[in-house]
Amino acid sequence: MTLLRRLALPFLALAAGAAFAAPAAPAPGVYVMRHLQKDAGDDPGLSAEGKANAERLAGWFGADTPRAIYVSSTRRARETAAPLARKLHIAAKEYAPADVAGLVARVRQETGTVLIVGHSNTVPIIVEALGGARPAPIADDSFGDIWRVSRGGQVEKKSLGGR
């Protein structure tokens, strides 16, 4: 066997092994969603439907599990993220809904996937501030849509009802 072949065989074996390796996990990104269904009143919590959907959210992420969760200072946002935070054994980090620039600066310091729970009037602004295309306004009765913004600014709209 020539010297060239002897040197090339280990590299070929390594390349072949890489081709059959398990698919890589998605690159870290930021998920942005509106809180789930709420009750009425000042600073309402989640309705029964919202609580059930918050439990579903805890199992929704699969391999792209958040390493950090940011919630607005409202009860409904905290309750939306609570089951997921418990499952992941992390504390949700609170932000002021009016301080989108401050929120984005904090999120950009995170090294892994992040979930942000906001509101119908803040989600489009947050997605845009993260570098993505601004989503259409969110209807008052619309819940469960989740926008994934890649670190490069690509936006993909998903739904709690399906990945």
Backbone as JSON Lines, residues from 0, in Angstrom:
{"i":0,"aa":"M","n":[0.85,-1.17,0.0],"ca":[0.0,0.0,0.0],"c":[0.9,1.24,0.0]}
{"i":1,"aa":"T","n":[0.57,2.17,-0.84],"ca":[1.41,3.37,-0.92],"c":[1.19,4.24,0.31]}
{"i":2,"aa":"L","n":[2.12,5.1,0.52],"ca":[2.04,6.02,1.67],"c":[0.81,6.92,1.56]}
{"i":3,"aa":"L","n":[0.5,7.38,0.37],"ca":[-0.65,8.23,0.17],"c":[-1.94,7.53,0.56]}
{"i":4,"aa":"R","n":[-2.1,6.27,0.16],"ca":[-3.3,5.52,0.51],"c":[-3.37,5.29,2.01]}
{"i":5,"aa":"R","n":[-2.24,4.98,2.62],"ca":[-2.19,4.73,4.05],"c":[-2.6,5.99,4.84]}
{"i":6,"aa":"L","n":[-2.24,7.16,4.35],"ca":[-2.61,8.42,5.02],"c":[-4.06,8.8,4.74]}
{"i":7,"aa":"A","n":[-4.55,8.45,3.55],"ca":[-5.9,8.86,3.17],"c":[-6.99,8.0,3.8]}
{"i":8,"aa":"L","n":[-6.72,6.73,4.09],"ca":[-7.75,5.83,4.62],"c":[-8.37,6.32,5.93]}
{"i":9,"aa":"P","n":[-7.6,6.79,6.91],"ca":[-8.25,7.26,8.14],"c":[-9.18,8.45,7.89]}
{"i":10,"aa":"F","n":[-8.81,9.35,6.98],"ca":[-9.66,10.49,6.69],"c":[-10.95,10.07,5.99]}
{"i":11,"aa":"L","n":[-10.84,9.1,5.09],"ca":[-12.04,8.59,4.42],"c":[-12.98,7.91,5.41]}
{"i":12,"aa":"A","n":[-12.41,7.14,6.34],"ca":[-13.23,6.47,7.35],"c":[-13.93,7.5,8.23]}
{"i":13,"aa":"L","n":[-13.24,8.56,8.61],"ca":[-13.83,9.61,9.42],"c":[-14.97,10.3,8.68]}
{"i":14,"aa":"A","n":[-14.76,10.61,7.41],"ca":[-15.79,11.25,6.6],"c":[-17.01,10.35,6.44]}
{"i":15,"aa":"A","n":[-16.79,9.06,6.23],"ca":[-17.91,8.12,6.09],"c":[-18.7,8.02,7.39]}
{"i":16,"aa":"G","n":[-18.01,8.01,8.51],"ca":[-18.7,7.96,9.8],"c":[-19.53,9.2,10.04]}
{"i":17,"aa":"A","n":[-19.02,10.36,9.64],"ca":[-19.77,11.61,9.82],"c":[-21.03,11.61,8.97]}
{"i":18,"aa":"A","n":[-20.98,10.99,7.82],"ca":[-22.15,10.96,6.93],"c":[-23.29,10.16,7.53]}
{"i":19,"aa":"F","n":[-22.99,9.18,8.4],"ca":[-24.02,8.35,9.0],"c":[-24.34,8.74,10.44]}
{"i":20,"aa":"A","n":[-23.76,9.82,10.92],"ca":[-24.0,10.27,12.3],"c":[-25.44,10.76,12.43]}
{"i":21,"aa":"A","n":[-25.91,10.81,13.66],"ca":[-27.25,11.32,13.93],"c":[-27.35,12.76,13.46]}
{"i":22,"aa":"P","n":[-28.54,13.19,13.02],"ca":[-28.67,14.57,12.57],"c":[-28.39,15.53,13.72]}
{"i":23,"aa":"A","n":[-27.79,16.64,13.38],"ca":[-27.44,17.63,14.39],"c":[-28.7,18.31,14.92]}
{"i":24,"aa":"A","n":[-28.64,18.7,16.17],"ca":[-29.75,19.46,16.75],"c":[-29.81,20.82,16.06]}
{"i":25,"aa":"P","n":[-30.99,21.43,16.01],"ca":[-31.09,22.73,15.37],"c":[-30.16,23.74,16.06]}
{"i":26,"aa":"A","n":[-29.65,24.67,15.28],"ca":[-28.82,25.73,15.86],"c":[-29.68,26.54,16.83]}
{"i":27,"aa":"P","n":[-29.09,27.02,17.92],"ca":[-29.89,27.77,18.88],"c":[-30.59,28.96,18.22]}
{"i":28,"aa":"G","n":[-31.78,29.18,18.62],"ca":[-32.56,30.29,18.12],"c":[-33.41,30.85,19.25]}
{"i":29,"aa":"V","n":[-34.31,31.73,18.9],"ca":[-35.19,32.33,19.89],"c":[-36.63,32.07,19.46]}
{"i":30,"aa":"Y","n":[-37.41,31.51,20.37],"ca":[-38.84,31.32,20.15],"c":[-39.56,32.46,20.83]}
{"i":31,"aa":"V","n":[-40.52,33.05,20.12],"ca":[-41.28,34.17,20.66],"c":[-42.75,33.82,20.53]}
{"i":32,"aa":"M","n":[-43.48,33.94,21.63],"ca":[-44.9,33.61,21.59],"c":[-45.69,34.56,22.47]}
{"i":33,"aa":"R","n":[-46.97,34.65,22.18],"ca":[-47.9,35.36,23.04],"c":[-48.27,34.42,24.19]}
{"i":34,"aa":"H","n":[-48.58,35.0,25.33],"ca":[-49.1,34.19,26.44],"c":[-50.3,33.4,25.94]}
{"i":35,"aa":"L","n":[-50.68,32.39,26.67],"ca":[-51.82,31.55,26.27],"c":[-53.13,32.13,26.78]}
{"i":36,"aa":"Q","n":[-54.23,31.42,26.54],"ca":[-55.57,31.91,26.84],"c":[-55.67,32.37,28.3]}
{"i":37,"aa":"K","n":[-56.32,33.53,28.48],"ca":[-56.38,34.15,29.81],"c":[-57.8,34.33,30.29]}
{"i":38,"aa":"D","n":[-57.91,34.48,31.61],"ca":[-59.18,34.87,32.22],"c":[-59.36,36.37,32.05]}
{"i":39,"aa":"A","n":[-60.46,36.91,32.52],"ca":[-60.72,38.35,32.46],"c":[-60.18,39.03,33.72]}
{"i":40,"aa":"G","n":[-60.07,40.35,33.65],"ca":[-59.69,41.12,34.83],"c":[-58.34,41.77,34.71]}
{"i":41,"aa":"D","n":[-57.97,42.51,35.77],"ca":[-56.65,43.14,35.84],"c":[-55.6,42.08,36.1]}
{"i":42,"aa":"D","n":[-54.55,42.07,35.32],"ca":[-53.47,41.08,35.41],"c":[-54.01,39.67,35.62]}
{"i":43,"aa":"P","n":[-54.83,39.2,34.67],"ca":[-55.44,37.88,34.82],"c":[-54.44,36.74,34.68]}
{"i":44,"aa":"G","n":[-54.77,35.63,35.29],"ca":[-54.03,34.4,35.08],"c":[-54.58,33.69,33.86]}
{"i":45,"aa":"L","n":[-54.1,32.48,33.64],"ca":[-54.58,31.7,32.51],"c":[-55.94,31.09,32.8]}
{"i":46,"aa":"S","n":[-56.74,30.93,31.76],"ca":[-58.0,30.21,31.86],"c":[-57.68,28.71,31.95]}
{"i":47,"aa":"A","n":[-58.7,27.89,32.14],"ca":[-58.49,26.44,32.16],"c":[-57.88,25.97,30.84]}
{"i":48,"aa":"E","n":[-58.36,26.52,29.72],"ca":[-57.8,26.16,28.41],"c":[-56.34,26.59,28.31]}
{"i":49,"aa":"G","n":[-56.04,27.79,28.8],"ca":[-54.66,28.28,28.79],"c":[-53.74,27.42,29.63]}
{"i":50,"aa":"K","n":[-54.22,26.98,30.79],"ca":[-53.4,26.11,31.66],"c":[-53.12,24.77,30.98]}
{"i":51,"aa":"A","n":[-54.13,24.22,30.32],"ca":[-53.94,22.95,29.61],"c":[-52.92,23.12,28.48]}
{"i":52,"aa":"N","n":[-53.0,24.25,27.77],"ca":[-52.05,24.5,26.69],"c":[-50.64,24.78,27.22]}
{"i":53,"aa":"A","n":[-50.53,25.38,28.4],"ca":[-49.22,25.59,29.02],"c":[-48.57,24.25,29.34]}
{"i":54,"aa":"E","n":[-49.36,23.29,29.76],"ca":[-48.82,21.93,30.0],"c":[-48.36,21.31,28.69]}
{"i":55,"aa":"R","n":[-49.09,21.55,27.61],"ca":[-48.69,21.04,26.28],"c":[-47.4,21.7,25.82]}
{"i":56,"aa":"L","n":[-47.25,22.99,26.12],"ca":[-46.04,23.71,25.74],"c":[-44.81,23.08,26.37]}
{"i":57,"aa":"A","n":[-44.95,22.55,27.56],"ca":[-43.81,21.94,28.27],"c":[-43.23,20.75,27.5]}
{"i":58,"aa":"G","n":[-44.01,20.11,26.65],"ca":[-43.51,18.98,25.87],"c":[-43.32,19.29,24.4]}
{"i":59,"aa":"W","n":[-43.49,20.52,24.0],"ca":[-43.53,20.9,22.59],"c":[-42.15,21.0,21.95]}
{"i":60,"aa":"F","n":[-41.12,21.33,22.66],"ca":[-39.85,21.72,22.06],"c":[-38.99,20.59,21.52]}
{"i":61,"aa":"G","n":[-39.14,19.4,21.98],"ca":[-38.31,18.3,21.48],"c":[-36.85,18.54,21.75]}
{"i":62,"aa":"A","n":[-36.0,18.39,20.72],"ca":[-34.55,18.51,20.89],"c":[-34.08,19.96,21.0]}
{"i":63,"aa":"D","n":[-34.91,20.9,20.64],"ca":[-34.53,22.32,20.65],"c":[-35.02,22.99,21.95]}
{"i":64,"aa":"T","n":[-34.71,22.37,23.06],"ca":[-35.2,22.82,24.37],"c":[-34.56,24.13,24.79]}
{"i":65,"aa":"P","n":[-35.35,25.08,25.26],"ca":[-34.78,26.35,25.73],"c":[-33.85,26.16,26.93]}
{"i":66,"aa":"R","n":[-32.8,26.94,26.94],"ca":[-31.9,27.0,28.09],"c":[-32.22,28.22,28.94]}
{"i":67,"aa":"A","n":[-33.02,29.14,28.38],"ca":[-33.45,30.32,29.11],"c":[-34.88,30.66,28.69]}
{"i":68,"aa":"I","n":[-35.65,31.17,29.64],"ca":[-37.03,31.57,29.38],"c":[-37.19,32.99,29.91]}
{"i":69,"aa":"Y","n":[-37.74,33.86,29.07],"ca":[-38.03,35.24,29.47],"c":[-39.54,35.44,29.42]}
{"i":70,"aa":"V","n":[-40.09,36.02,30.46],"ca":[-41.53,36.28,30.55],"c":[-41.75,37.74,30.89]}
{"i":71,"aa":"S","n":[-42.82,38.31,30.35],"ca":[-43.15,39.68,30.74],"c":[-43.56,39.67,32.21]}
{"i":72,"aa":"S","n":[-43.75,40.83,32.74],"ca":[-44.06,40.96,34.16],"c":[-45.52,40.68,34.5]}
{"i":73,"aa":"T","n":[-46.25,40.07,33.58],"ca":[-47.66,39.78,33.84],"c":[-47.86,38.34,34.31]}
{"i":74,"aa":"R","n":[-48.93,38.16,35.06],"ca":[-49.25,36.83,35.59],"c":[-49.47,35.81,34.47]}
{"i":75,"aa":"R","n":[-50.2,36.19,33.43],"ca":[-50.51,35.25,32.34],"c":[-49.25,34.8,31.6]}
{"i":76,"aa":"A","n":[-48.26,35.67,31.47],"ca":[-47.0,35.26,30.82],"c":[-46.23,34.3,31.72]}
{"i":77,"aa":"R","n":[-46.17,34.61,33.01],"ca":[-45.47,33.71,33.94],"c":[-46.13,32.34,33.97]}
{"i":78,"aa":"E","n":[-47.47,32.3,34.01],"ca":[-48.18,31.02,34.05],"c":[-48.03,30.23,32.75]}
{"i":79,"aa":"T","n":[-47.89,30.93,31.62],"ca":[-47.67,30.24,30.34],"c":[-46.37,29.45,30.37]}
{"i":80,"aa":"A","n":[-45.33,30.04,30.92],"ca":[-44.01,29.41,30.92],"c":[-43.76,28.49,32.11]}
{"i":81,"aa":"A","n":[-44.58,28.57,33.15],"ca":[-44.3,27.85,34.41],"c":[-44.12,26.33,34.23]}
{"i":82,"aa":"P","n":[-45.0,25.62,33.54],"ca":[-44.79,24.17,33.41],"c":[-43.47,23.81,32.69]}
{"i":83,"aa":"L","n":[-43.12,24.57,31.67],"ca":[-41.87,24.33,30.96],"c":[-40.67,24.62,31.86]}
{"i":84,"aa":"A","n":[-40.72,25.72,32.58],"ca":[-39.62,26.07,33.49],"c":[-39.43,25.0,34.55]}
{"i":85,"aa":"R","n":[-40.55,24.49,35.09],"ca":[-40.46,23.4,36.08],"c":[-39.82,22.16,35.47]}
{"i":86,"aa":"K","n":[-40.27,21.8,34.29],"ca":[-39.74,20.61,33.62],"c":[-38.24,20.73,33.37]}
{"i":87,"aa":"L","n":[-37.78,21.93,33.0],"ca":[-36.37,22.14,32.66],"c":[-35.52,22.51,33.88]}
{"i":88,"aa":"H","n":[-36.18,22.7,35.02],"ca":[-35.48,23.09,36.25],"c":[-34.72,24.41,36.09]}
{"i":89,"aa":"I","n":[-35.39,25.37,35.44],"ca":[-34.8,26.71,35.31],"c":[-35.83,27.74,35.76]}
{"i":90,"aa":"A","n":[-35.34,28.86,36.2],"ca":[-36.23,29.96,36.6],"c":[-36.45,30.88,35.41]}
{"i":91,"aa":"A","n":[-37.7,31.26,35.21],"ca":[-37.99,32.23,34.15],"c":[-37.45,33.6,34.57]}
{"i":92,"aa":"K","n":[-36.95,34.33,33.59],"ca":[-36.4,35.66,33.82],"c":[-37.44,36.69,33.39]}
{"i":93,"aa":"E","n":[-37.74,37.62,34.26],"ca":[-38.78,38.61,33.98],"c":[-38.2,39.8,33.24]}
{"i":94,"aa":"Y","n":[-39.0,40.37,32.33],"ca":[-38.62,41.58,31.62],"c":[-39.8,42.53,31.58]}
{"i":95,"aa":"A","n":[-39.51,43.8,31.39],"ca":[-40.56,44.82,31.27],"c":[-41.04,44.83,29.82]}
{"i":96,"aa":"P","n":[-42.34,44.66,29.56],"ca":[-42.82,44.6,28.18],"c":[-42.47,45.82,27.34]}
{"i":97,"aa":"A","n":[-42.34,46.98,27.95],"ca":[-42.03,48.19,27.2],"c":[-40.54,48.3,26.85]}
{"i":98,"aa":"D","n":[-39.69,47.48,27.45],"ca":[-38.25,47.56,27.22],"c":[-37.77,46.46,26.27]}
{"i":99,"aa":"V","n":[-38.2,46.53,25.02],"ca":[-37.83,45.52,24.04],"c":[-36.32,45.55,23.78]}
{"i":100,"aa":"A","n":[-35.74,46.73,23.71],"ca":[-34.29,46.82,23.46],"c":[-33.51,46.14,24.58]}
{"i":101,"aa":"G","n":[-33.91,46.36,25.81],"ca":[-33.24,45.72,26.94],"c":[-33.42,44.21,26.91]}
{"i":102,"aa":"L","n":[-34.62,43.76,26.57],"ca":[-34.89,42.32,26.46],"c":[-33.99,41.69,25.4]}
{"i":103,"aa":"V","n":[-33.95,42.29,24.22],"ca":[-33.15,41.74,23.12],"c":[-31.67,41.72,23.5]}
{"i":104,"aa":"A","n":[-31.19,42.73,24.17],"ca":[-29.79,42.75,24.6],"c":[-29.5,41.59,25.56]}
{"i":105,"aa":"R","n":[-30.41,41.32,26.48],"ca":[-30.24,40.2,27.41],"c":[-30.28,38.86,26.67]}
{"i":106,"aa":"V","n":[-31.23,38.71,25.76],"ca":[-31.39,37.46,25.01],"c":[-30.14,37.18,24.17]}
{"i":107,"aa":"R","n":[-29.56,38.21,23.59],"ca":[-28.37,38.02,22.75],"c":[-27.17,37.55,23.55]}
{"i":108,"aa":"Q","n":[-27.2,37.71,24.87],"ca":[-26.12,37.22,25.73],"c":[-26.25,35.73,26.03]}
{"i":109,"aa":"E","n":[-27.41,35.16,25.77],"ca":[-27.64,33.73,26.03],"c":[-26.92,32.9,24.98]}
{"i":110,"aa":"T","n":[-26.47,31.71,25.38],"ca":[-25.73,30.86,24.46],"c":[-26.58,29.76,23.83]}
{"i":111,"aa":"G","n":[-27.71,29.46,24.4],"ca":[-28.55,28.4,23.86],"c":[-29.88,28.93,23.37]}
{"i":112,"aa":"T","n":[-30.79,28.02,23.11],"ca":[-32.13,28.36,22.66],"c":[-32.87,29.11,23.77]}
{"i":113,"aa":"V","n":[-33.68,30.09,23.38],"ca":[-34.4,30.94,24.32],"c":[-35.88,30.95,23.94]}
{"i":114,"aa":"L","n":[-36.75,31.0,24.95],"ca":[-38.18,31.23,24.76],"c":[-38.52,32.58,25.38]}
{"i":115,"aa":"I","n":[-39.26,33.4,24.63],"ca":[-39.78,34.67,25.15],"c":[-41.3,34.59,25.1]}
{"i":116,"aa":"V","n":[-41.93,34.86,26.23],"ca":[-43.39,34.91,26.28],"c":[-43.8,36.38,26.42]}
{"i":117,"aa":"G","n":[-44.53,36.86,25.43],"ca":[-44.94,38.25,25.4],"c":[-46.44,38.39,25.21]}
{"i":118,"aa":"H","n":[-46.82,39.41,24.45],"ca":[-48.22,39.78,24.28],"c":[-48.51,40.05,22.8]}
{"i":119,"aa":"S","n":[-49.78,40.14,22.46],"ca":[-50.17,40.34,21.07],"c":[-49.54,41.6,20.48]}
{"i":120,"aa":"N","n":[-49.38,42.63,21.3],"ca":[-48.81,43.88,20.79],"c":[-47.29,43.93,20.87]}
{"i":121,"aa":"T","n":[-46.65,42.99,21.56],"ca":[-45.18,43.03,21.67],"c":[-44.48,41.95,20.84]}
{"i":122,"aa":"V","n":[-45.14,40.83,20.59],"ca":[-44.49,39.74,19.85],"c":[-43.97,40.21,18.48]}
{"i":123,"aa":"P","n":[-44.77,40.91,17.66],"ca":[-44.22,41.35,16.36],"c":[-43.01,42.27,16.51]}
{"i":124,"aa":"I","n":[-43.04,43.14,17.5],"ca":[-41.93,44.07,17.74],"c":[-40.68,43.3,18.17]}
{"i":125,"aa":"I","n":[-40.85,42.3,19.04],"ca":[-39.72,41.52,19.51],"c":[-39.09,40.72,18.37]}
{"i":126,"aa":"V","n":[-39.92,40.08,17.55],"ca":[-39.41,39.3,16.41],"c":[-38.59,40.22,15.5]}
{"i":127,"aa":"E","n":[-39.11,41.38,15.21],"ca":[-38.39,42.33,14.36],"c":[-37.09,42.81,15.01]}
{"i":128,"aa":"A","n":[-37.13,43.09,16.3],"ca":[-35.92,43.54,17.02],"c":[-34.84,42.47,17.05]}
{"i":129,"aa":"L","n":[-35.25,41.19,16.96],"ca":[-34.28,40.09,16.91],"c":[-33.68,39.91,15.52]}
{"i":130,"aa":"G","n":[-34.15,40.71,14.57],"ca":[-33.59,40.64,13.21],"c":[-34.47,39.94,12.21]}
{"i":131,"aa":"G","n":[-35.65,39.51,12.62],"ca":[-36.56,38.81,11.72],"c":[-37.55,39.74,11.07]}
{"i":132,"aa":"A","n":[-38.27,39.22,10.08],"ca":[-39.34,39.98,9.45],"c":[-40.49,40.11,10.44]}
{"i":133,"aa":"R","n":[-41.03,41.31,10.54],"ca":[-42.1,41.57,11.5],"c":[-43.36,40.8,11.1]}
{"i":134,"aa":"P","n":[-43.89,39.97,12.03],"ca":[-45.14,39.25,11.73],"c":[-46.32,40.21,11.65]}
{"i":135,"aa":"A","n":[-47.38,39.73,11.02],"ca":[-48.63,40.49,10.98],"c":[-49.17,40.66,12.4]}
{"i":136,"aa":"P","n":[-50.0,41.67,12.61],"ca":[-50.6,41.85,13.95],"c":[-51.31,40.57,14.39]}
{"i":137,"aa":"I","n":[-51.28,40.32,15.7],"ca":[-51.89,39.13,16.28],"c":[-53.3,39.48,16.74]}
{"i":138,"aa":"A","n":[-54.28,38.73,16.27],"ca":[-55.67,38.96,16.65],"c":[-55.87,38.73,18.14]}
{"i":139,"aa":"D","n":[-56.83,39.43,18.7],"ca":[-57.11,39.35,20.13],"c":[-57.46,37.94,20.59]}
{"i":140,"aa":"D","n":[-58.05,37.15,19.7],"ca":[-58.47,35.79,20.06],"c":[-57.51,34.72,19.53]}
{"i":141,"aa":"S","n":[-56.3,35.12,19.17],"ca":[-55.32,34.18,18.6],"c":[-54.27,33.82,19.64]}
{"i":142,"aa":"F","n":[-54.13,32.51,19.89],"ca":[-53.18,32.0,20.87],"c":[-52.49,30.76,20.29]}
{"i":143,"aa":"G","n":[-51.28,30.51,20.71],"ca":[-50.61,29.26,20.35],"c":[-49.65,29.34,19.18]}
{"i":144,"aa":"D","n":[-49.53,30.5,18.53],"ca":[-48.54,30.63,17.47],"c":[-47.19,30.94,18.11]}
{"i":145,"aa":"I","n":[-46.14,30.34,17.53],"ca":[-44.79,30.51,18.07],"c":[-43.87,30.81,16.89]}
{"i":146,"aa":"W","n":[-43.15,31.91,16.98],"ca":[-42.21,32.28,15.93],"c":[-40.81,31.89,16.37]}
{"i":147,"aa":"R","n":[-40.1,31.15,15.51],"ca":[-38.71,30.81,15.77],"c":[-37.84,31.72,14.94]}
{"i":148,"aa":"V","n":[-37.0,32.49,15.6],"ca":[-36.1,33.41,14.92],"c":[-34.69,32.83,15.06]}
{"i":149,"aa":"S","n":[-34.07,32.48,13.93],"ca":[-32.71,31.95,13.99],"c":[-31.76,33.1,14.31]}
{"i":150,"aa":"R","n":[-30.56,32.75,14.74],"ca":[-29.57,33.79,15.05],"c":[-29.21,34.6,13.8]}
{"i":151,"aa":"G","n":[-29.53,34.07,12.62],"ca":[-29.29,34.8,11.37],"c":[-30.48,35.61,10.91]}
{"i":152,"aa":"G","n":[-31.59,35.6,11.66],"ca":[-32.75,36.4,11.31],"c":[-33.83,35.69,10.52]}
{"i":153,"aa":"Q","n":[-33.66,34.4,10.23],"ca":[-34.71,33.65,9.53],"c":[-35.87,33.43,10.49]}
{"i":154,"aa":"V","n":[-37.09,33.6,10.0],"ca":[-38.27,33.45,10.86],"c":[-39.13,32.31,10.33]}
{"i":155,"aa":"E","n":[-39.54,31.46,11.26],"ca":[-40.44,30.35,10.93],"c":[-41.59,30.38,11.93]}
{"i":156,"aa":"K","n":[-42.81,30.44,11.42],"ca":[-43.99,30.44,12.29],"c":[-44.43,29.0,12.52]}
{"i":157,"aa":"K","n":[-44.58,28.65,13.78],"ca":[-45.01,27.31,14.17],"c":[-46.28,27.46,15.01]}
{"i":158,"aa":"S","n":[-46.8,26.34,15.43],"ca":[-48.02,26.36,16.24],"c":[-47.9,25.36,17.38]}
{"i":159,"aa":"L","n":[-48.45,25.71,18.5],"ca":[-48.47,24.81,19.63],"c":[-49.21,23.53,19.26]}
{"i":160,"aa":"G","n":[-50.14,23.64,18.31],"ca":[-50.9,22.48,17.84],"c":[-50.08,21.53,16.97]}
{"i":161,"aa":"G","n":[-48.92,21.97,16.5],"ca":[-48.06,21.14,15.65],"c":[-46.7,21.78,15.52]}
{"i":162,"aa":"R","n":[-45.71,20.99,15.25],"ca":[-44.34,21.53,15.11],"c":[-44.18,22.03,13.72]}
